[in-house]
Amino acid sequence: MAGVWHFSKEGVARLEAGGGVQSKLGTLVYRPTNQVINSYAELEVRLAALGWMRLQPAQQPGVVQFHKGPACNHLITLPSDFRSLKPMHLLDIAFKNRDLFEVRDLTH
C-alpha cells in the first residue's frame, strides 16, 4: 500500500494513500486500557493473555497466525510484516475478540 504516514501528537499513525485519497485503514485498540496496538509485540502480549498462541506455519512463509487452542477452531491469519495489515485483518482480530478490541477511524 503506497502513501504517506502521518503521526498525531499522541504518536498514532495513519496512512494517506497516494493521489490525495485518504486511507480509512483505522487503528486497532485494546479497549480495557484504550491502548493503540502498534506492533506484533504489543498484539501478541494482549492475545496471549486471552489464550491465543502465535504460530508461524512453515507451509505459508510471510504469514503469522494466532490460534486459540485445541478447544476452539478460531484462527487469525496476518501478514508477517505488521505494516502490511489491512482493514480486514484488524476487523478479524476485533471480531474474534469482540469485548476487548475495536477498530477505530482516527483520521479526523
C-alpha positions in Angstrom: 0.0 0.0 0.0 1.6 3.2 -1.1 1.2 6.5 0.6 2.4 8.8 3.3 2.3 8.1 7.0 1.1 10.9 9.3 1.6 10.9 13.0 -0.6 12.6 15.6 0.6 14.3 18.7 -0.3 11.0 20.6 2.0 9.0 18.3 -0.8 7.4 16.4 0.0 6.8 12.7 -2.4 6.9 9.8 -1.7 6.2 6.1 -2.8 8.7 3.5 -2.9 6.9 0.2 -1.1 8.4 -2.9 -3.1 10.7 -5.1 -4.6 12.7 -2.2 -7.1 10.0 -1.3 -7.2 9.5 2.5 -7.0 5.9 3.7 -9.7 4.5 6.0 -7.3 2.0 7.5 -8.2 2.6 11.1 -6.4 1.6 14.2 -6.7 -1.5 16.4 -7.4 -0.5 20.0 -7.3 -2.7 23.1 -10.5 -1.4 24.8 -9.8 -2.1 28.6 -6.8 0.2 28.6 -7.6 2.2 25.4 -4.1 1.2 24.1 -3.5 1.6 20.4 -1.8 -1.6 19.1 1.3 -0.5 17.1 3.3 -3.7 16.7 3.1 -7.5 16.8 4.9 -7.5 20.2 2.0 -5.4 21.7 -0.6 -7.5 19.9 1.0 -10.8 21.0 1.0 -9.8 24.6 -2.7 -8.9 24.6 -3.7 -12.0 22.6 -1.5 -14.4 24.8 -3.4 -13.1 27.9 -6.6 -14.2 26.2 -5.3 -17.7 25.4 -4.1 -17.1 21.8 -0.9 -18.8 20.7 1.3 -17.4 17.9 2.2 -19.8 15.0 4.4 -19.3 12.0 3.3 -22.1 9.6 6.2 -23.4 7.6 3.9 -24.1 4.6 3.0 -20.4 4.4 6.0 -18.1 4.5 5.3 -14.5 5.2 2.3 -15.3 7.4 1.8 -15.2 11.1 -1.2 -17.0 12.7 -2.7 -16.9 16.1 -4.7 -20.0 17.3 -7.0 -20.1 20.3 -6.1 -23.6 21.4 -7.4 -27.1 20.9 -10.9 -26.4 22.3 -11.6 -23.7 19.7 -11.3 -23.6 15.9 -10.6 -19.8 15.7 -7.6 -18.8 13.7 -6.3 -15.3 12.9 -4.0 -15.1 9.8 -2.0 -12.0 9.3 0.9 -10.9 7.1 4.3 -11.2 8.8 5.0 -7.5 8.4 2.8 -5.5 10.9 2.9 -2.6 8.5 1.1 -4.7 5.9 -2.1 -5.2 7.9 -5.2 -4.2 6.1 -8.6 -3.3 7.5 -9.9 -6.9 7.0 -7.0 -8.1 9.3 -7.9 -5.5 12.0 -11.6 -6.4 11.8 -10.8 -10.1 12.1 -8.9 -9.5 15.3 -11.7 -7.3 16.7 -14.5 -9.7 15.6 -12.9 -12.7 17.3 -12.2 -10.7 20.5 -15.3 -8.5 20.5 -15.3 -7.3 24.1 -11.6 -6.4 24.1 -10.6 -5.0 20.7 -12.1 -2.5 18.4 -11.1 -0.8 15.1 -11.3 3.0 15.3 -11.0 5.5 12.5 -8.5 8.0 13.8 -8.2 10.1 10.6 -10.1 13.1 12.0 
